[in-house]
Amino acid sequence: MERTRVAIVGGGPAGYVAARRLGQLGVEAVLIERAQLGGTCLNEGCIPTKALYAATSPLGHRETFARMGISLSPEVDVDRLRAWRAEIVAGLRGGVAKLLAKAGVEVLSGEASLVGPGRLRVRTPSGEEGISAEAVVLATGSSPIALPGLPFDGERVWSSSDALLLPRIPERLVVIGGGVIGLELGTVYRRLGSAVVVVEALDRLLPGVGVSRRGEALLRRALTAQGIELRLGARAEGLTADGVTIRTAQGREELSADAILVAVGRRPRLDGLGLEAVGAKGERGFVVTDAAFAAAPGVYAIGDVRGGWLLAHKASHEGLLLADRLAAELTSSSPSAEVSEEAVPQAIFTQPEVALVGIPVDEAAARGLAVGRFPLAALGRAWAQGETEGHFQIVADGEGRLVGAEIVGPHASDLIAEAALAISARLTAHDLARAVHAHPTFPEGLWEAALALLGRPLHSG
């Protein structure tokens, strides 16, 4: 039986980051991955989605350029686009392997399960072997949720993983789920020429994300203007010969579809992990942990398997925190500080982009907290770029400290970093207003929102 100090199950953004950091700290670690390094995010999630989002961006801005006097007539070579996406993923995956090797991390290909405290059984392509470790870290990520009556087959019914392989550009694509994944992939396929219908059971888009009603309404208008049909308050029931049946308040209806993308969420990969062998517990499908990520003596869980926001950057941050803590326990050094989930930003790659961090704006307003707003239509850079749909909203507590932000508009996924830093550093609206922001740029919108919150708006109000 191989012995190591830390065994990590899962090579995604939580697991490989923890392994890399442990290696840097001189702690022996073995990383066990059943599929490919990088996990869902790199191979069939964040990276390929954003690669396709970027590749199709010109297709989504043809009308904007036309207003500027520039006519675009792009042609899509799906085979080359598919190959480019695969090249990006393979290159980054190779980079992860090099980083782990440089840190001295052993990577073992196989499927692991707990058989007792500090003991793992790993089924590899060549057989089976055992690993003994002082600490075991579970970081197995999550998988797309299937719906009854709509099982994934990769042909008619797609998971998000299927859709990212670009099997074809369907003439009519029905997306089940108006959350982050459904809207992002719906945006990409609409740009590629598919007629897209989004079916969402609730009465709003991005349920559970925390986007304000103002932001959700803006996004709804923008998607509709792009030709994406939104069917809210509708539930998918099952396949038909020509598409899918849905049920609305008006009754049952059939939607024709060449392909159906089911994007109703993800669930942790816990099957076969052997949690019962170490006394670890599950709750609502997630591994129960304490604040130090411990699920049982010597067993820890990070990333999607422990719940919270199922975000790659949150998973990576947990990997760093746990690695530092384990190194401290094993080498008598000092661990790093905790991460506050309130400071974890979210970014949704639609058109326009949506990003938020901290206390949701509507919740803050209901609690009587101060909210500063600035419309994108009042920003010079937005006019120069021809994209004026959107807003900046920031929230401050009773002492003026920033505790929340929402941005809807171009580059929102990048702009939210300033707000996240301000919240983490406990900066005030005065601090943000004092910082000089280059002109003309999009970050000025946050500065303007801070001025508005302080009651001295400059270019609005």
LINDATA-V534079 format. One line per field, one symbol per residue. ss: DSSP state (H for helix, E for strand, - for the rest). psi: psi as a letter, one per 30 degrees, with the letter a starting at -180 (. if undefined). A space follows every 10 residues. Layout:
# LINDATA-V534079
ss: ???
psi: ???
This chain:
# LINDATA-V534079
ss: -EEEEEEEE- ----HHHHHH HHHH----EE EEE-----HH HHHH-HHHHH HHHHH-HHHH -HHHHHH--- -------HHH HHHHHHHHHH HHHHHHHHHH HH---EEEE- EEEEEE--EE EEEE--EEEE EEEEEEEE-- -EEE--E--E ------EE-H HHHH------ -EEEEE---H HHHHHHHHHH H---EEEEEE ---------- --HHHHHHHH HHHHH---EE EE--EEEEE- --EEEEEE-- EEEEEE--EE EE---EEE-- ----HHH--- -EE--EE--- ---EEE--EE E-HHHH---- -HHHHHHHHH HHHHHHHHHH H--------- HHH--EEE-- --EEEEEE-- HHHHHH---E EEEEEHHH-H HHHHH----- EEEEEE---- EEEEEEEEE- -HHHHHHHHH HHHH---EHH HHHH------ ---HHHHHHH HHH------- -
psi: kkklekkkjk hafeeeeeee eeeeggkkkk kkkfckkfae eeehceeeef eeeeegeeef geeeeeffgj kkilkjjeee eeeeeeeeee eeeeeeeeee eefgkkkkjl klkkflkgkk kkjlfgbkll kklekkkkhg allkklkkfh kkffdejkle eeeffheljk ejkkjjjhae eeeeeeeeee effkjkkkjk elgllhkfeg kleeeeeeee eeeeffgkkk jlhkkkelll efbkklkaff akkkkkkfkj jjigalkkjf kgfheffggk lkkhflkkla fggkfljgkl klaefgaaki keeeeeeeee eeeeeeeeef ghakllllkk ffgjlkkkia jllkklkakk eeeeefgglk kkkkkffgke eeeffgjgja lkklkkafgg kkflkkkjak gefeffeeee eeeeghllee eeffkkkkkk leffeeeeee eeeggikegl .
